[in-house]
């Protein structure tokens, strides 16, 4: 399978005028798909109710999701106690890509999908992106195209199938089934769907808010690594033609030159995808490190009344923190002709600031390693997951104690341009979160950083190996794994502004 993946990665233009065809299709769908999202007060929600005692916001069917209050206690943490709203969605959804060889090259079937929280309209999603309530048609709407390929896999080739967590700070123990299924026979192509090679998808990961979170997490679960020499080891890195392939996106040159590529970085990244190239720590040691932290870390959570959370107040039809930071619980009224039902209203979580999620990377004996952080979040199923080196919302640090400032935040935000290998604003899940965006960054460290405690240096093949299992790599780190894969033959891309952080206190 790795050789198939490598051939698809190298097909950065698709077949023929592939990128031109893609942008023409995307422009057509953007023009044809009518959608509207309007902010409304929570009390104006239709089909939703608020519990008279707790204030919990839930759907009249008891399905989909609810927004509740949560009390959190993590002894020894910089902020040991707090209360917050959180999304409770216990049912497991399906996030799945259909893949198929077309003219000998593996293609992924993407969907141009509208979600009410998307910044900027349509985004590229997996072939199927649906909650159980949606695909069992609790809403009485249209059926989900291609769902049968993921509900019954008995006679299909399953490339990846694993339960993965989502944002542990906003979701309570949320899991989705991340799937990749390869088909041999032709499948009918609906108008909202398009075949793309991995190389094309990798280029599009450099375009702001285009490839959605669910597509990124499934792409990260591809069996990209190899045991021996990687099939991309002899590939020449591509030139600086821009991630969008003719779309007006211009990457900066990290090496400062005109049209030159840092082949050393490229080679170290590809070597990182091969187990035979070695790693600073064995995978057994990494798993033991996570198990030890999970066994020694206490996370105590209990349900709380949403309408009585300390420091949270309802104002202007939304529930907000007294500091004006963190998040709001708000509501929207939605019209979307392309969706399973043409209109609905729902509550959403709206982050108040833009976040940063970044891996520091460095070459160790010629093999690229990423500095992973073992992160604790109250909504995780199993206490600790591997996260980016830095994962925070800089604008909210004013409201937190100095000890909560991420250890390597300044190394990321103050990195010189030649050290920034990737920086693009990408949206989080638009079905539950309203205009939630992070700047995703890959920054090459300019000096040795010893690991220890909550941090370890891992290779890409180790991360890919852990992604075969549930609850090891968090959703932000999975996005960065997909972004690192996108650099395996492409030019490093820097195109988005980076949020500023308050000065260190």
Secondary structure, DSSP 8 states (H G I E B T S, - for coil): -HHHHHHHHH-TTTTTTHHHHHHHHHHHHHHH--EEEEEE-GGG-SSEEE-TTT--EEETTS-S-EEEEEEEE-TTSSS-EEEEEEEE--S-EEEEEEEEEETTEEEEEEEEE--TT-TTS-EEE-SEEE-HHHHTTTT-----TTTHHHH--TTSEEEEEEEEE--TTTBSS-EEEEEEEE--S-----TTEEEEEHHHHHHHTTSTTTB-HHHHHHHHTS---BSSS-TTTT-----SSTTTTSSS-----TTSSSS---HHHHHHHHHHTBGGG--SS-HHHHHHHHHHHHHH---EEEEE-GGG-TTEEEETTEEEETTS-SEEEEEEEEEETTSSSSEEEEEEEEESS-EEEEEEEEEETTEEEEEEEEEE-TT-TTSEEEE-SEEE-GGGGGGS-GGGS-TTHHHHHT--GGGEEEEEEEE--TTTBSS-EEEEEEEE-SS----BTTEEEEEHHHHHHHTTSTTSB-HHHHHHHHHHHHTSSS--EE-S---------
